[in-house]
């Protein structure tokens, strides 16, 4: 289905359904944009964590046993 065919079908809908369609479409677009931004930032931070030893200094303790004191 082409874009123009979709638009013609949407125009046949009642106004409330068109508004609902627009709202849902905008939510999906915003969600995808936020996901893309978060993915880019996570990739940048992953490189930083791989190369900057100051950020991973405490990971040396990961294999140590943890004992809670009370």
C-alpha positions as CSV (number, residue, x, y, z in Angstrom):
1,X,0.0,0.0,0.0
2,X,1.4,3.4,-1.0
3,X,1.5,6.4,1.3
4,X,-1.2,8.1,-0.7
5,X,-3.5,5.1,-0.4
6,X,-2.9,5.0,3.4
7,X,-3.8,8.7,3.6
8,X,-7.0,8.3,1.6
9,X,-8.0,5.4,3.9
10,X,-7.3,7.5,7.0
11,X,-9.4,10.3,5.6
12,X,-12.4,8.0,5.6
13,X,-12.1,7.5,9.4
14,X,-14.1,9.6,11.8
15,X,-12.2,12.4,13.4
16,X,-11.9,10.8,16.8
17,X,-10.3,7.7,15.2
18,X,-8.0,9.8,13.1
19,X,-6.9,11.7,16.3
20,X,-6.3,8.4,18.1
21,X,-4.2,7.1,15.1
22,X,-2.1,10.3,15.1
23,X,-1.6,10.1,18.9
24,X,-0.5,6.5,18.7
25,X,1.8,7.1,15.8
26,X,3.5,10.0,17.5
27,X,4.0,7.9,20.7
28,X,5.7,5.2,18.6
29,X,7.9,7.7,16.8
30,X,9.0,9.4,20.1
31,X,9.6,6.0,21.6
32,X,11.8,4.9,18.7
33,X,13.7,8.2,18.8
34,X,14.4,7.9,22.5
35,X,15.5,4.3,22.0
36,X,17.9,5.3,19.3
37,X,19.4,8.1,21.4
38,X,19.8,5.8,24.4
39,X,21.5,3.2,22.1
40,X,24.0,5.8,20.9
41,X,24.8,6.9,24.4
42,X,25.2,3.4,25.6
43,X,27.6,2.6,22.8
44,X,29.7,5.7,23.7
45,X,29.7,4.7,27.3
46,X,30.7,1.2,26.5
47,X,33.8,2.4,24.8
48,X,34.6,4.6,27.7
49,X,34.2,1.7,30.2
50,X,36.5,-0.4,28.0
51,X,39.3,2.2,27.8
52,X,39.0,4.2,31.1
53,X,40.4,2.0,33.9
54,X,39.3,4.6,36.5
55,X,35.7,3.7,35.8
56,X,36.2,-0.1,36.3
57,X,38.6,0.0,39.2
58,X,36.0,-1.5,41.6
59,X,35.2,-4.4,39.2
60,X,38.4,-6.1,40.5
61,X,36.3,-6.8,43.6
62,X,33.6,-8.6,41.7
63,X,35.0,-12.1,42.4
64,X,35.6,-11.3,46.1
65,X,33.2,-12.9,48.6
66,X,30.9,-10.4,50.3
67,X,30.1,-10.7,54.0
68,X,27.5,-8.5,55.5
69,X,28.3,-7.2,59.0
70,X,25.6,-6.5,61.5
